[in-house]
Amino acid sequence: MSQNVLITGANRGIGHALARLAAERGDRVVGTARSAEGCAAIEALRAFGDVSAFMADATDPERSSALADMLADRPVDILICNAGALIGRGGIEDPAYTRRAFETVLMTNVAGPFFTVRGFLPLLRKSSNPRVAIISSGMGSSARAKGNAYLYRASKAAATNLAANLAVELKPMGVAVAAYHPGWVRTEMGGAGAELTPDESAAGLLARLGVLSLATTGAVEDYAGASIPF
Ligand SMILES: NC(=O)c1ccc[n+]([C@@H]2O[C@H](COP(=O)([O-])OP(=O)(O)OC[C@H]3O[C@@H](n4cnc5c(N)ncnc54)[C@H](OP(=O)(O)O)[C@@H]3O)[C@@H](O)[C@H]2O)c1
């Protein structure tokens, strides 16, 4: 059965693969990007199915709410908070860790999913089987601390925590929420040496969302269903 899927940061990387695979299987896909070029990249996916693109910076709470108002006639069955940013991969002395870098990464990876879920909650509540994916990262696992990439790791720990709390608050509303590690994926962020193609990751994430339910809400797992320690 066709589902309504909304994906943030759908113009490239894992988000783009998610949008294409969801469209190919017959879902109605809304993808967001923060630039006109990004929206054009999403619109190119119309060759694969029912895809629409909207300009939205994931960190802008007013924009999420305005978009939800514009799309008020359709429920959101699956909301994928995918947009993410990584700045600084080194140790504590890495000069990449500036105040601006903290603002960018924490706004994108923590405030972004929060405002996106809050903005689209009215449309999630219109679905008969609403599910939310927070695309977090295994790098947010404190059990897997490596003493580097401080900012990104802290932001993804917060994103996973956000998913855990959303799962508790939204359960009585019938909305299931999980945090996912997409694997190490060959994108601009993951780099050319990563293990997975965006398609492999996206196919796994869509399969996991297919089995996410109120019974499993609050899960923290990877694209293949393996649990990630928090
Ligand atoms: N690749 C990996 O190995 C890996 C591993 C673990 C977790 N992840 C997570 O998976 C998600 C997707 O990663 P990726 O590898 O596909 O990264 P990517 O190739 O760097 O793509 C990031 C996407 O997020 C968008 N974005 C960033 N900030 C945004 C904002 N403020 N508003 C709207 N869109 C914004 C980017 O848009 P622009 O084109 O406009 O910049 C781009 O579409 C991220 O949350 C990432 O942290 C990735």
The ligand as an ORCA input file, in Angstrom:
! r2SCAN-3c Opt
* xyz 0 1
  N      27.437      8.634      5.661
  C      27.623      7.966      6.784
  O      28.518      7.081      6.857
  C      26.754      8.233      7.978
  C      26.986      7.457      9.122
  C      26.175      7.669     10.244
  C      25.158      8.610     10.201
  N      24.969      9.352      9.067
  C      23.867     10.313      9.096
  O      23.017     10.081      7.970
  C      22.390     11.321      7.570
  C      22.661     11.548      6.102
  O      24.064     11.578      5.921
  P      24.792     11.578      4.493
  O      25.955     10.679      4.614
  O      23.793     11.393      3.410
  O      25.354     13.084      4.513
  P      25.656     14.102      3.323
  O      25.965     13.371      2.080
  O      26.654     15.051      3.875
  O      24.235     14.829      3.134
  C      23.733     15.616      4.172
  C      22.366     16.114      3.756
  O      21.822     16.917      4.825
  C      21.444     18.164      4.263
  N      21.482     19.223      5.253
  C      22.476     19.593      6.068
  N      22.099     20.632      6.835
  C      20.820     20.926      6.489
  C      19.866     21.866      6.929
  N      20.154     22.757      7.891
  N      18.639     21.867      6.347
  C      18.341     20.980      5.371
  N      19.192     20.057      4.914
  C      20.421     20.036      5.471
  C      22.436     18.407      3.139
  O      21.969     19.449      2.290
  P      22.988     20.412      1.457
  O      23.266     19.694      0.170
  O      22.196     21.677      1.284
  O      24.212     20.590      2.287
  C      22.435     17.021      2.509
  O      21.277     16.831      1.747
  C      22.992     12.405      8.471
  O      22.117     12.664      9.554
  C      24.282     11.766      8.966
  O      24.718     12.315     10.181
  C      25.740      9.182      7.960
*
